Amino acid sequence: MKGIILAGGSGTRLHPLTLAVSKQLMPVYDKPMIYYPISTLMLAGIREMLVISTPHDLPHFKKVLGDGSAWGVSFAYAEQPRPEGLAQALTIGRAFVAGEPCCLILGDNIFYGQGLAAKLEAAAARERGATMFCYQVRDPERYGVAEFDASGQPVGIVEKPERPPSRWAITGLYFFDANGPDIATRVRPSARGELEITDVLDAYLQRGNLHAERLGRGAAWLDTGTHEAMMDAARFVEVIERRQGLKIGCPEEVAWRQGWISDAELVALAEGLDKSGYGAYLRGLLEAGQ
């Protein structure tokens, strides 16, 4: 399975004058925003990733992330000339996916919680259909919303409804079988001129192949599309990390725990960050035998 990260473009709601570079390269507490979706894909066992961003921002991502080999993964890059909807990422990434299943994640979404890795692995293991991750919110009218039947199966999807059928928002994390990019190419622009990811999901729903992973009370989903949301996310990460002494969205740690890099390679990564608490944290993983 391959991963696609849509970083920038669609969904950005920050004032352009505040964005010298993509907000996904801005720090959320102690690491760049882009580290969080990358770590989520890594937790799902995904090692090949395509980063999609604007022609202006893409060189900055390449400079920060490189080829991914230091983390035991590989990064490819593609331009999104104009933001034309989330489903556009599947069409841009079609050649990269090359007929394999894929996972699409938004570059400004943070996922956290007990049992998250198991849900990610379960979604990645499904050979047919699509899986959407859903989270209960207070204001579902701001999002695409899933409707469920009495048995908990998805029966409907509505984009930003005036009267939401449920409080289950569809998050920016989607798993697709090999048909995902082909379905996306058949999607037509909505009334707001975008290729809606909900139309792709609805196509799977009509085929009876749409699954839902509902994130419960022990999980958190943070969409950092506004300045206030970015500040909230930074405070959330800070509180959890300072309290537990464990980091959220740390690609170096995930790579090491997955066995993709060795102890020596983890130490080498820590050496490059010796002047920060981040490097000390990586060393501490080995010293504590965690």
C-alpha positions as CSV (number, residue, x, y, z in Angstrom):
1,M,0.0,0.0,0.0
2,K,1.1,3.5,-0.8
3,G,0.4,6.8,0.9
4,I,-0.6,10.2,-0.4
5,I,-0.3,13.4,1.6
6,L,-2.1,16.4,0.4
7,A,-0.1,19.3,1.9
8,G,-1.5,22.7,1.1
9,G,-4.0,23.8,-1.4
10,S,-7.5,22.6,-0.7
11,G,-8.8,23.2,2.8
12,T,-6.2,25.9,3.7
13,R,-8.1,28.6,5.5
14,L,-5.3,30.7,6.8
15,H,-4.6,34.2,5.5
16,P,-2.1,34.0,2.7
17,L,0.0,36.9,4.1
18,T,0.8,34.7,7.1
19,L,2.0,31.8,5.0
20,A,5.6,32.4,3.8
21,V,5.7,28.7,3.3
22,S,3.0,26.0,3.7
23,K,1.4,25.8,7.1
24,Q,2.3,22.1,7.1
25,L,5.9,23.2,7.6
26,M,4.9,25.4,10.5
27,P,5.6,23.9,14.0
28,V,2.8,22.4,16.0
29,Y,4.5,22.5,19.4
30,D,7.8,20.8,18.8
31,K,7.8,19.5,15.3
32,P,6.6,20.5,11.8
33,M,2.9,19.9,11.1
34,I,3.8,17.5,8.2
35,Y,5.4,15.1,10.7
36,Y,2.0,14.2,12.1
37,P,0.3,12.8,9.0
38,I,3.6,11.2,8.0
39,S,3.7,9.4,11.3
40,T,0.1,8.3,10.9
41,L,0.9,6.6,7.5
42,M,3.9,5.0,9.1
43,L,1.8,3.6,11.9
44,A,-0.4,2.0,9.1
45,G,2.8,0.2,7.8
46,I,3.1,2.5,4.8
47,R,6.6,3.2,3.6
48,E,6.1,4.7,0.2
49,M,4.6,8.2,0.2
50,L,3.8,10.9,-2.3
51,V,3.7,14.5,-1.0
52,I,1.5,16.8,-3.1
53,S,1.7,20.5,-2.7
54,T,1.8,23.8,-4.6
55,P,4.7,24.6,-7.0
56,H,5.7,27.3,-4.5
57,D,5.8,25.1,-1.5
58,L,7.1,21.8,-2.9
59,P,10.8,22.7,-2.9
60,H,10.5,23.5,0.9
61,F,9.0,20.1,1.5
62,K,11.9,18.5,-0.4
63,K,14.4,20.4,1.6
64,V,12.8,19.4,5.0
65,L,12.0,15.8,4.2
66,G,14.5,14.7,1.7
67,D,14.0,11.2,0.2
68,G,12.9,9.7,3.5
69,S,15.7,7.1,3.7
70,A,16.8,8.4,7.1
71,W,13.4,7.2,8.4
72,G,13.4,3.9,6.4
73,V,10.7,5.3,4.0
74,S,10.7,6.9,0.6
75,F,9.2,10.2,-0.4
76,A,8.1,11.2,-3.9
77,Y,6.8,14.7,-4.8
78,A,4.1,16.0,-7.1
79,E,2.7,19.5,-7.8
80,Q,-0.9,20.5,-7.4
81,P,-1.1,23.6,-9.7
82,R,-4.5,24.7,-8.5
83,P,-6.5,23.5,-5.5
84,E,-9.5,21.8,-7.0
85,G,-10.7,19.5,-4.3
86,L,-9.5,16.6,-2.2
87,A,-10.3,13.9,-4.8
88,Q,-7.8,15.7,-7.1
89,A,-5.0,14.2,-5.0
90,L,-6.0,10.7,-6.2
91,T,-5.8,11.8,-9.8
92,I,-2.5,13.5,-9.3
93,G,-1.2,10.4,-7.5
94,R,-2.6,7.9,-10.0
95,A,0.8,7.1,-11.6
96,F,2.5,6.9,-8.2
97,V,-0.1,4.5,-6.9
98,A,0.3,2.4,-10.0
99,G,-2.6,0.1,-9.4
100,E,-2.0,-0.5,-5.7
101,P,-4.2,0.3,-2.8
102,C,-3.5,3.7,-1.2
103,C,-4.2,5.9,1.8
104,L,-4.9,9.6,1.4
105,I,-4.4,11.9,4.3
106,L,-4.6,15.6,4.6
107,G,-1.4,17.3,5.6
108,D,-3.1,19.4,8.3
109,N,-4.8,16.6,10.2
110,I,-3.5,15.1,13.5
111,F,-4.7,11.8,14.8
112,Y,-4.0,10.4,18.3
113,G,-5.4,7.8,20.7
114,Q,-5.1,4.4,22.2
115,G,-5.8,1.7,19.6
116,L,-5.2,4.0,16.6
117,A,-2.5,1.9,15.2
118,A,-4.7,-1.2,15.2
119,K,-7.5,0.6,13.4
120,L,-5.0,1.9,10.8
121,E,-3.6,-1.6,10.3
122,A,-7.1,-3.1,9.9
123,A,-8.0,-0.5,7.3
124,A,-4.7,-1.1,5.4
125,A,-5.3,-4.9,5.4
126,R,-8.7,-4.7,3.7
127,E,-8.3,-5.9,0.1
128,R,-11.5,-4.5,-1.3
129,G,-13.4,-1.3,-0.9
130,A,-12.7,2.0,0.9
131,T,-12.5,3.0,4.5
132,M,-13.3,6.4,6.0
133,F,-12.3,7.4,9.5
134,C,-15.1,9.2,11.4
135,Y,-15.1,11.3,14.5
136,Q,-18.0,12.7,16.6
137,V,-18.0,16.5,16.6
138,R,-20.2,19.3,18.1
139,D,-20.6,21.1,14.7
140,P,-21.0,18.5,12.0
141,E,-22.5,21.0,9.5
142,R,-18.9,22.1,8.9
143,Y,-17.8,18.7,7.5
144,G,-18.8,15.8,5.3
145,V,-21.1,13.7,7.6
146,A,-21.7,10.0,7.7
147,E,-25.0,8.4,8.3
148,F,-25.2,5.0,9.9
149,D,-27.9,2.3,10.2
150,A,-28.9,0.6,13.4
151,S,-26.1,-2.0,12.9
152,G,-23.4,0.7,12.6
153,Q,-23.0,0.4,8.8
154,P,-22.6,3.5,6.7
155,V,-25.7,4.2,4.6
156,G,-25.2,7.8,3.5
157,I,-22.7,10.6,3.1
158,V,-23.6,14.3,3.0
159,E,-21.2,17.2,2.4
160,K,-21.6,20.1,4.8
161,P,-25.4,19.5,5.5
162,E,-27.7,22.1,6.9
163,R,-29.4,19.3,8.9
164,P,-26.7,16.7,9.7
165,P,-28.0,13.1,9.9
166,S,-25.4,12.4,12.6
167,R,-22.6,14.0,14.5
168,W,-20.0,11.8,12.8
169,A,-17.7,13.9,10.7
170,I,-15.6,12.3,8.0
171,T,-12.0,13.1,8.8
172,G,-9.1,13.7,6.4
173,L,-8.0,10.1,6.4
174,Y,-9.1,7.6,3.7
175,F,-8.1,4.2,2.6
176,F,-8.9,3.0,-1.0
177,D,-8.4,-0.2,-2.9
178,A,-6.8,-0.2,-6.3
179,N,-9.9,1.4,-7.9
180,G,-9.7,4.6,-5.9
181,P,-7.8,6.8,-8.5
182,D,-9.9,5.5,-11.4
183,I,-13.1,6.4,-9.5
184,A,-11.7,9.8,-8.8
185,T,-11.1,10.5,-12.5
186,R,-14.8,10.1,-13.1
187,V,-15.9,12.6,-10.4
188,R,-17.2,15.9,-11.7
189,P,-16.8,19.2,-10.0
190,S,-19.5,20.1,-7.4
191,A,-21.5,23.3,-7.1
192,R,-18.5,24.9,-5.4
193,G,-16.2,23.9,-8.2
194,E,-14.3,21.1,-6.4
195,L,-13.7,17.4,-6.9
196,E,-15.3,16.2,-3.7
197,I,-13.8,13.2,-1.8
198,T,-17.3,12.5,-0.6
199,D,-18.3,11.7,-4.2
200,V,-15.5,9.0,-4.3
201,L,-16.7,7.6,-1.0
202,D,-20.3,7.6,-2.2
203,A,-19.3,5.6,-5.3
204,Y,-17.9,2.9,-2.9
205,L,-21.1,3.2,-0.8
206,Q,-23.3,2.5,-3.8
207,R,-21.2,-0.6,-4.5
208,G,-21.6,-1.8,-1.0
209,N,-17.9,-1.5,-0.4
210,L,-17.6,1.4,2.0
211,H,-16.3,0.8,5.6
212,A,-16.1,3.1,8.5
213,E,-13.7,3.3,11.4
214,R,-15.2,5.4,14.1
215,L,-12.8,7.0,16.5
216,G,-14.2,7.0,20.0
217,R,-13.8,9.1,23.2
218,G,-10.2,7.9,23.7
219,A,-9.1,9.4,20.4
220,A,-8.5,12.8,19.1
221,W,-8.8,14.3,15.6
222,L,-7.5,17.8,15.1
223,D,-8.0,19.7,11.9
224,T,-5.6,22.7,11.9
225,G,-7.2,24.7,9.2
226,T,-7.4,28.0,11.2
227,H,-5.0,29.9,13.3
228,E,-7.1,29.1,16.4
229,A,-7.1,25.4,15.5
230,M,-3.3,25.4,15.1
231,M,-2.9,26.9,18.5
232,D,-5.3,24.4,20.0
233,A,-3.4,21.6,18.4
234,A,-0.1,22.9,19.8
235,R,-1.5,23.1,23.3
236,F,-3.0,19.6,23.0
237,V,0.3,18.1,21.9
238,E,2.2,20.0,24.6
239,V,0.0,18.9,27.4
240,I,0.1,15.2,26.4
241,E,3.8,15.2,25.8
242,R,4.8,17.0,28.9
243,R,2.5,14.9,31.0
244,Q,3.4,11.5,29.6
245,G,7.0,12.1,28.5
246,L,6.1,10.5,25.1
247,K,5.9,12.2,21.8
248,I,3.0,12.4,19.3
249,G,3.8,12.3,15.6
250,C,7.5,11.5,15.9
251,P,8.6,9.8,12.6
252,E,12.0,8.8,14.0
253,E,10.4,6.9,16.9
254,V,7.8,5.2,14.6
255,A,10.5,4.1,12.2
256,W,12.6,2.6,15.0
257,R,9.6,0.8,16.6
258,Q,8.6,-0.6,13.2
259,G,12.1,-2.0,12.8
260,W,12.8,0.2,9.7
261,I,15.8,1.8,11.2
262,S,18.4,0.3,13.7
263,D,19.5,1.5,17.1
264,A,22.6,3.0,15.6
265,E,20.6,4.9,13.0
266,L,18.3,6.3,15.7
267,V,21.4,7.5,17.6
268,A,22.6,9.2,14.4
269,L,19.3,11.0,14.0
270,A,19.5,12.1,17.7
271,E,23.0,13.5,17.2
272,G,21.7,15.9,14.6
273,L,19.2,17.3,17.2
274,D,21.5,17.3,20.3
275,K,20.8,20.9,21.1
276,S,17.1,20.3,21.5
277,G,14.9,18.2,23.8
278,Y,13.9,16.3,20.7
279,G,17.3,14.7,20.3
280,A,17.4,13.8,24.0
281,Y,14.0,12.1,23.7
282,L,15.3,9.9,20.9
283,R,18.3,8.9,22.9
284,G,16.1,8.3,25.9
285,L,14.1,5.7,23.9
286,L,17.2,3.5,23.8
287,E,18.3,4.2,27.3
288,A,14.9,3.3,28.8
289,G,14.6,0.2,26.7
290,Q,11.2,1.4,25.5
